[in-house]
Amino acid sequence: MRLFRKVLVVAGALCMTVAIAIPGTAHAADKYKIFLSMSYSGNDWQTEAQNMIEAMAKANSDKVDLKTQIAGTDVQRQIQQINAMVQAGASAIIVYPISPTALNTAIRNACAKHVVVFAYDSKVTEPCAYNVYTDQKKLATDSAEWVADKMGHKGNLIFITGVPGTTVDTERNDAAHEVFKKYPDIKIVAEPNGMWSAAVARKALTEVMSTRKWSDINGIWGGAACYVSWSMEREAGVSPDKLVPCGSEGTNGMRVNMLKPGTQTTGKDDYVPDGAPGISIESHPAAGALALKLALKVLQGGTVPKVTVMPLVEVTPDTVKLCKTGSWAEMKDGCNTFDPSLVPPGWFSNIYSADTPETGLAAALKREPEPK
């Protein structure tokens, strides 16, 4: 009897050891505990990406229990939160990293405890993590070349940067600078930080333009720069046919401005078709939703590449196309801009992804997945 009791104790201890060592596993009746770790959240893109992640979780509500934490721009806080997520029994962590390297130790520790880690949009360099992102170098190169060409490769340029420290901002800025360096007659007269936020970009541009006239500016480049700059130009009395060429953001305000004058929309004030000269290319807001979908596949025993690059879509005045209803099927057919009655101007239009049919306009706006 004593021997039998000892066997039971040892067996029980072994079971507990297995359960503790593999917190990322889930019993059939359980949901996977997945955490979203966000960094900077003060712009529409981040809000939209979060909404789409939560919609993806709802689309898989029978499998996923999602919890969200926001670290802001504090790297140490994000590290602490990731460590706490692991301690709380995370199966997977979806992270927008504020740094490509600073989180590596925390991520490595999570992987060692069998937690699946996916970074979205901004990358991490820890090999055990998965990355889902847009090709920022191509985005910046293509948009900068377009702006430079529209400037006739000469004149004054305002260069607006994004959230510092992220791979997105670093790669974009480096690639765009390389383009503009090729044209010695293009002069960067200001390089304010816009944090990819329309409100911050407007404040930054207001300060820049306090000592300049719009007639002295020949081009603008940077995230969250175009709709704001065109609005400010019109406020200053610039006619629509004299708007400064700009690239490159994915906001609906920018794309509505790019529609041909006379296009029927419900817009008013500066949220109207003007035929504005711009190129709209943007990081995909569905990157986080796709990361969650892929993480779930890994948790269920599937194989996923360590790197997933989301396709870029370039929209110019020649290719901008208005959606009538905003349905996922309509976007699949090629429309890329929404009527002002459907979304505010700061909302990002590039939400369609063939890989995430679960997330459409309702996901981006209201965190609701597409009907099954």
PyMOL commands that set and color helices and strands:
alter all, ss='L'
color gray80, all
select helices_A, chain A and resi 2-21+44-59+75-87+104-112+136-150+167-181+198-209+214-216+226-235+240-242+252-258+287-299+328-332+361-366
alter helices_A, ss='H'
color red, helices_A
select strands_A, chain A and resi 32-38+64-70+92-95+116-120+130-134+155-160+186-190+219-222+246-247+278-279+307-310+322-323+337-338
alter strands_A, ss='S'
color yellow, strands_A
deselect
rebuild
show_as cartoon
